[in-house]
Amino acid sequence: MSETLSDTNIDALPNVIPEGETLESWITKRTARYETRNLDWNALKFQADFDPKYKRAQMRYAGTGATGVAADGNTVAAEHFTFSTMVLPAGCEGPLHLHDDVEEIFFILKGNKVKLMFEINGEYTETYVRERDLVSVPAGIYRGLVNEGIEEALMIVCLGTNVPETPTYPPSHPLSKVKRPKPGQA
């Protein structure tokens, strides 16, 4: 026989709601609504300033991701991972980059010709993803993308830690020589 909530000893459950909060106020703080999000075309502006093909926009929901944005008070506090969407204009490129500390997940919401590229120890491969496809990239593998479609694509990006390290680029990539702005600067 399955147990129902009324059968559960509520007193035995841990109280996860912070002291001084009600369930409603706590859940409100943990809710990020689309209408309160902003497209941040500046999160990776240093890349687009180097070459316009790198222009992309991040919309943050939980945490700040690994784009170098130091803080965003308009997001849900990240506890175990970050969650954002990324707008990929037609022809845009996300350069090969490395997260050596964290798994990264890409989930395509819109778009049918997004090429994901991967490299490790001199071995290279690529795959095309389309709407509702997901790719999980373990730490330690270079990853990048190109929207080869003729329309804007949209993807979810999740990183498996609340504060990911800023990624690096292959030493041979021109962006590896570009000085990043300090966190909090655009």
N, C-alpha and C positions, 0 to 999 in steps of 0.2 A: 504494500500500500504506500502511495506517495505522501510525503509530508507537505502540509500547507503552511502558509505563514502563521495562521492561527495556532498551529501545532508547535511552532518554534518558540523556544524560550528566549524572548526578546532581551531579557536581562543578560543572557549569555553572549549576545552579539557585541563586538567591539564598537565603541562609540567613535565613529570616524568624523563626526561633525565637530569642527573646532569650538572650543568653549566660547560662549557668548553669541554663537550663531544659531539661527533656526535652520531647519532643513530647507525651507524656501529661500532664505537669504544666501545660504551656502550654495545651493543649486544655481541660483541667479548668477553668482560670481563664476560658476563653472560652465556658463553657457555663452557661446560666441555666436551671435546671429549674423547671417550674411549681410543684412542691411546696415550693420555697424562696422563691417570690415572695410578696409581701404586697399586698393591696389598700390603697392609700393614699387614704383619703377626705379627708385633710388637704391634699393637694397644691393643691387649688383651693378650700379651705375659706373663704377670704376672700370668694369669690363666693357660696357657699351661705349664709354668714352674712348677706350683703346680701339675698339672696332664695333660699329653699329650692329653687326650680325649677332652680338652677344646680348642685345637688349631683350630683357624679360622682366616680368613683374611678379612679385610675391605677395600673396594675401595670407597673413598669418592668423591662425586660430588658437593653437596651443604652443606656447613657447615662441622663440624667435628663429628656430632653425639654425643653419650654419652659414648664413649669408654674410655674417659680420655685424648684423644689427645687434647692438648691445642690450637693448631693452625695448619692450613694447607693452605699455600699460593697458592696451586694448585687447590683450589676448588672455586666454585662460592660462593660469600658471601651469607650466609643464612639470609633471612629477616623474615620468618614466620615458617619455618620448616627445618629439615635437610633431606638429601637424600643420601643414600649410598647403595652399594651392599655388600653382605657378602657371601664368599665362605665357604661352609660347607663340609669338607671332610667326606667320608663315616665313620660312627661311631662317629663323633664328637658330642659334647654336648655343648650347650649354657646353663649355669646353671640358675636355677630360680633366677630372679632378679626383683627388684621393681623400677619403675619410679613413684614417688609419685607426680610429677609435670606435667606429659605430657602423652598424648595418643601416642601409638606406633603402626605402621602398618607394617605387614609382608606380602610380596607378593612373591610367589614362581615363579621364572623364569624357573628353571630346578630342577628336583627331584620329585620323586613319593612316597617317604615314609619318610616324615619329620613329626615327632611327636611334636606338640606344647602342652605344659603343663601350667596349670593355677591354682593359689591358692589364696584364700582370706578367712580370718576369719575361718580357719580350713577346708574349703570346697575345694576340689581338683577335677579338670576335665582335660581331655586331648582330643585332636583331631588330626587326620592325615590330612595333606594338601599335595597337589600335584601341578604340573604345573598350573599356572594361578589362583590359589586360593589365597584369601586375608583374613587376620584376622586383625581386629582392636581391640587393647587392651587398654581400658581406664586406666587413671592414677589410682594408688592405688591397682592394681592387680599384684601379682607376675606372671611372665611369663618366660618360658624357652623352650628349644627345644633339640631334638636329631635327627640326620640324621640316620635313621635305614636302609637306602638304601645301596646298594653295590657300588654306584657311587657318585661322588661329586655332591652336590646340590648347587644352587645359588639362593639367595633371595634378594629382595629390602627391605631395612629398612628405614622407614620415622618416624621422631619424630616431634610432633606438636609444636615445638618452635625452635627459631634459636640457643639458647644456653641451651640445656637440662642439668639438674643437673646430676651428676654421680650417677648411680643406686646403690642400696644396695642389699644385699643378705639376705635370711632368717637367723635369729640368729643361727639356728641349722646347717646351711650349713658350711662346712669347709672353703669355700672362704671368709666367713664373718670375719675370723681371719687373712687372708692374707693381708699384708701391700701392698697397691697399690703404684706404682711409682708416684712421683709428676709429674704433667703435664709438658710435654717437655722432660721427661726422658724415656728411653726405658728399 
